[in-house]
Amino acid sequence: MQDYHAFILDLDGVIYRGDRLLPGAREFISWADDTRRKLIFLSNNSFATPDEVTAKLARLGAPHPEGRVLTSGAAAARQIAARHPGGSVFVLGVASVERMVEAEGLRAVWREGMYGPPPDALLVGLDFNLSYDRLRRGLRAILAGADFIAVNRDPTLPVEDGLNPGTGSIVAALEYASGRTAEIVGKPAPGMMFEALREMGAEASETLVVGDGLELDIVAGHAAGIDAALVLSGMNTRAQAEAATGPSKPDLIFGGIGDLLAALQES
């Protein structure tokens, strides 16, 4: 436990649930700051900006969240900007994803129709205004050679009264139509983990991923070569964790982030 000097923390189910901080979250963040550990908060949310997530953390009482939030949308925009500096992107998603793209010096194009040359990349997120025309523009961008990038492959979006179609349902439609497979940036793909390491200036060997989902957080951490701990305050149970095999098997299991903090303080 003493070897961990950096932490990649999932949010929903680890730090908060809905609109309340989970037990031990505030204390863990304060301990990390007091002991000069590095940490970053990760969200697979395909439409919230880092500033919006930061504001929520501050409102819930998390200490000093500023500059320590990475979302899948922001990570995807950075990946495109690294590949196509100043390039053009058709965003099949909400306006906040367009803002993240533009914050990286990229140009959001084809907003109203297919005007001008094909974009350098298509970025697919959760699109609440999805229409046949927007789907058509996405397909045409792919067929014209645009990079096909998606923030995640979540098949559904949990809401208060059930499930809605998720980003993955849009991605699947475009993959089926184009015959191409999307590059996924969010969990369980490792892209966001690599971006988190770069942002913290940390090595994989000194970092621990902390998440509540075996098939998302644990798989993503292991895909990036990072140890991964499961907390039982979210998606999965201890029985599921102990039965897991391969990349979804956690290296460590804790009841919650408060229990992880206790183990770190005792080591």
C-alpha positions as CSV (number, residue, x, y, z in Angstrom):
1,M,0.0,0.0,0.0
2,Q,2.9,2.4,0.6
3,D,3.9,2.2,-3.0
4,Y,0.8,4.1,-4.2
5,H,1.5,7.8,-4.5
6,A,-1.2,8.6,-7.1
7,F,-4.9,7.8,-7.3
8,I,-7.4,7.7,-10.2
9,L,-10.8,8.0,-8.6
10,D,-14.1,7.2,-10.3
11,L,-16.9,9.5,-9.1
12,D,-20.4,8.0,-9.1
13,G,-20.3,5.1,-6.6
14,V,-16.9,6.0,-5.2
15,I,-16.9,9.7,-4.3
16,Y,-20.6,10.5,-4.5
17,R,-23.9,8.9,-5.2
18,G,-26.4,11.2,-6.7
19,D,-26.2,14.5,-4.7
20,R,-24.3,13.3,-1.6
21,L,-20.7,12.5,-0.8
22,L,-20.1,9.0,0.2
23,P,-18.6,8.2,3.7
24,G,-14.8,8.7,3.7
25,A,-14.6,10.7,0.5
26,R,-13.9,14.1,2.0
27,E,-11.4,12.5,4.4
28,F,-9.6,10.6,1.7
29,I,-9.1,13.8,-0.5
30,S,-7.8,15.7,2.5
31,W,-5.4,12.9,3.4
32,A,-4.1,12.8,-0.1
33,D,-3.5,16.5,-0.1
34,D,-1.9,16.5,3.3
35,T,0.5,13.6,2.3
36,R,1.3,15.1,-1.1
37,R,-0.3,12.3,-3.0
38,K,-1.5,13.0,-6.5
39,L,-5.2,12.3,-7.5
40,I,-7.5,12.9,-10.3
41,F,-11.3,12.4,-10.6
42,L,-12.6,10.5,-13.7
43,S,-16.0,10.6,-15.1
44,N,-17.3,8.4,-18.0
45,N,-20.1,11.0,-18.4
46,S,-20.3,11.8,-22.1
47,F,-21.8,15.3,-21.8
48,A,-20.7,16.9,-18.6
49,T,-17.7,19.3,-18.9
50,P,-14.8,19.1,-16.3
51,D,-16.0,22.5,-15.0
52,E,-19.5,21.2,-14.5
53,V,-18.2,18.1,-12.6
54,T,-15.8,20.4,-10.6
55,A,-18.8,22.6,-9.6
56,K,-20.7,19.6,-8.4
57,L,-17.8,18.3,-6.3
58,A,-17.4,21.7,-4.7
59,R,-21.1,22.0,-4.0
60,L,-21.1,18.6,-2.3
61,G,-18.1,19.6,-0.1
62,A,-15.2,17.8,-1.7
63,P,-12.0,19.7,-0.9
64,H,-10.2,21.5,-3.7
65,P,-11.5,19.7,-6.8
66,E,-10.3,22.5,-9.2
67,G,-8.0,21.3,-12.0
68,R,-8.4,17.6,-11.0
69,V,-11.4,16.4,-13.1
70,L,-11.1,14.5,-16.4
71,T,-14.2,13.5,-18.3
72,S,-14.4,11.2,-21.3
73,G,-15.5,14.0,-23.5
74,A,-12.6,16.2,-22.5
75,A,-10.2,13.2,-23.0
76,A,-11.6,12.5,-26.4
77,A,-11.2,16.2,-27.4
78,R,-7.6,16.2,-26.3
79,Q,-6.9,13.0,-28.2
80,I,-8.3,14.5,-31.4
81,A,-6.3,17.7,-30.8
82,A,-3.1,15.8,-30.4
83,R,-3.7,14.0,-33.7
84,H,-5.2,17.0,-35.7
85,P,-4.0,20.3,-34.1
86,G,-6.5,23.0,-35.1
87,G,-8.5,20.4,-37.0
88,S,-12.2,20.1,-37.7
89,V,-14.6,17.8,-35.8
90,F,-18.3,16.9,-36.4
91,V,-19.7,16.4,-32.9
92,L,-22.6,13.9,-32.7
93,G,-23.5,14.9,-29.2
94,V,-24.7,17.8,-27.0
95,A,-23.4,21.4,-27.0
96,S,-21.2,20.9,-24.0
97,V,-19.1,18.4,-26.1
98,E,-18.7,21.0,-28.8
99,R,-17.4,23.4,-26.1
100,M,-14.8,20.8,-25.0
101,V,-13.7,20.4,-28.6
102,E,-13.4,24.1,-29.1
103,A,-11.5,24.5,-25.8
104,E,-8.8,22.3,-27.4
105,G,-8.4,24.7,-30.4
106,L,-10.5,22.5,-32.7
107,R,-13.3,23.6,-35.0
108,A,-16.8,22.1,-34.6
109,V,-18.2,21.8,-38.1
110,W,-21.2,20.5,-40.0
111,R,-23.5,21.8,-37.2
112,E,-26.4,22.5,-39.5
113,G,-25.5,20.4,-42.5
114,M,-22.7,19.0,-44.6
115,Y,-21.1,22.3,-45.7
116,G,-17.5,22.4,-46.5
117,P,-14.9,19.6,-46.7
118,P,-15.3,16.5,-44.6
119,P,-14.1,16.8,-41.0
120,D,-10.9,15.4,-39.6
121,A,-12.8,13.5,-37.0
122,L,-16.2,12.4,-35.9
123,L,-16.8,12.5,-32.1
124,V,-19.8,10.6,-30.9
125,G,-21.3,11.3,-27.5
126,L,-24.8,11.1,-26.1
127,D,-26.9,13.1,-28.5
128,F,-30.3,14.1,-27.1
129,N,-31.2,15.7,-30.4
130,L,-30.3,12.8,-32.6
131,S,-32.1,12.8,-35.9
132,Y,-31.8,10.8,-39.1
133,D,-30.0,13.8,-40.7
134,R,-27.4,14.0,-37.9
135,L,-26.9,10.3,-38.1
136,R,-26.5,10.6,-41.9
137,R,-23.8,13.3,-41.4
138,G,-22.0,11.1,-39.0
139,L,-22.0,8.2,-41.5
140,R,-20.8,10.4,-44.3
141,A,-17.9,11.7,-42.2
142,I,-16.8,8.2,-41.5
143,L,-17.1,7.1,-45.1
144,A,-15.0,10.2,-46.1
145,G,-12.2,9.0,-43.9
146,A,-12.7,10.9,-40.7
147,D,-11.4,9.4,-37.5
148,F,-14.3,7.6,-35.8
149,I,-14.0,8.3,-32.1
150,A,-16.6,7.8,-29.3
151,V,-16.5,8.9,-25.7
152,N,-17.8,5.5,-24.4
153,R,-19.8,2.4,-25.5
154,D,-22.4,2.5,-22.7
155,P,-25.4,0.8,-24.2
156,T,-27.9,2.5,-21.8
157,L,-28.3,5.6,-19.7
158,P,-29.8,4.9,-16.2
159,V,-32.4,7.5,-15.3
160,E,-34.8,7.8,-12.4
161,D,-37.6,5.9,-14.1
162,G,-35.6,3.2,-15.9
163,L,-33.2,3.1,-18.8
164,N,-32.7,5.3,-21.9
165,P,-30.5,4.6,-24.9
166,G,-26.8,5.3,-24.2
167,T,-23.9,6.5,-26.3
168,G,-23.2,3.0,-27.3
169,S,-26.5,2.6,-29.1
170,I,-25.5,5.5,-31.4
171,V,-22.0,4.1,-31.9
172,A,-23.4,0.7,-32.8
173,A,-25.7,2.1,-35.5
174,L,-22.8,3.9,-37.1
175,E,-20.5,0.9,-36.9
176,Y,-23.1,-1.3,-38.5
177,A,-23.7,1.2,-41.3
178,S,-20.1,2.0,-42.0
179,G,-18.4,-1.3,-41.4
180,R,-15.8,0.5,-39.2
181,T,-15.2,0.1,-35.5
182,A,-15.1,3.2,-33.3
183,E,-12.1,4.1,-31.2
184,I,-13.4,4.3,-27.6
185,V,-11.8,6.8,-25.2
186,G,-13.8,6.3,-22.0
187,K,-13.8,3.2,-19.8
188,P,-13.4,0.3,-20.2
189,A,-10.9,1.4,-22.9
190,P,-7.6,2.5,-21.4
191,G,-7.4,5.9,-23.2
192,M,-8.7,8.0,-20.3
193,M,-6.4,6.2,-17.9
194,F,-3.4,7.1,-20.0
195,E,-4.6,10.7,-20.2
196,A,-5.0,10.8,-16.4
197,L,-1.5,9.5,-15.8
198,R,-0.1,12.3,-18.2
199,E,-2.2,14.9,-16.4
200,M,-0.9,13.9,-13.0
201,G,2.6,13.3,-14.1
202,A,2.5,9.9,-12.6
203,E,3.8,6.4,-13.5
204,A,1.5,3.4,-13.8
205,S,3.6,1.5,-11.2
206,E,2.8,4.1,-8.5
207,T,-0.9,4.6,-9.2
208,L,-4.0,2.9,-8.0
209,V,-7.3,3.1,-9.9
210,V,-10.3,3.1,-7.5
211,G,-13.7,2.3,-9.0
212,D,-17.0,0.6,-8.3
213,G,-17.5,-1.3,-11.6
214,L,-15.7,-4.5,-12.4
215,E,-16.3,-4.3,-16.2
216,L,-15.6,-0.5,-16.4
217,D,-13.1,0.7,-13.8
218,I,-11.2,-2.5,-13.1
219,V,-10.9,-3.5,-16.7
220,A,-9.8,0.0,-17.8
221,G,-7.2,0.2,-15.1
222,H,-5.7,-3.2,-16.0
223,A,-5.8,-2.4,-19.7
224,A,-3.5,0.6,-18.8
225,G,-1.2,-1.5,-16.7
226,I,-2.4,0.0,-13.4
227,D,-3.4,-1.8,-10.2
228,A,-7.2,-1.5,-9.6
229,A,-9.2,-1.5,-6.4
230,L,-12.9,-2.1,-6.2
231,V,-15.1,-0.4,-3.6
232,L,-18.4,-2.0,-2.8
233,S,-20.3,1.3,-2.5
234,G,-21.6,1.2,-6.1
235,M,-22.2,-1.3,-8.9
236,N,-20.8,-4.6,-7.8
237,T,-20.9,-6.9,-4.8
238,R,-18.1,-8.7,-3.0
239,A,-19.4,-12.0,-4.3
240,Q,-19.2,-10.7,-7.9
241,A,-15.7,-9.3,-7.2
242,E,-14.4,-12.6,-5.8
243,A,-15.9,-14.5,-8.7
244,A,-14.4,-12.2,-11.3
245,T,-11.6,-13.5,-13.5
246,G,-9.1,-12.1,-16.0
247,P,-8.9,-8.3,-16.4
248,S,-12.1,-7.7,-14.4
249,K,-10.6,-9.2,-11.2
250,P,-9.7,-6.5,-8.8
251,D,-6.3,-6.4,-7.1
252,L,-7.9,-5.1,-3.9
253,I,-11.4,-4.9,-2.5
254,F,-12.7,-2.4,0.0
255,G,-16.2,-1.7,1.4
256,G,-15.8,2.0,0.5
257,I,-13.2,4.7,0.1
258,G,-13.1,5.2,3.8
259,D,-11.9,1.6,4.2
260,L,-9.2,2.2,1.6
261,L,-8.1,5.3,3.5
262,A,-7.8,3.3,6.7
263,A,-5.7,0.7,5.0
264,L,-3.4,3.3,3.6
265,Q,-3.0,5.0,6.9
266,E,-2.2,1.7,8.6
267,S,0.4,0.7,6.1
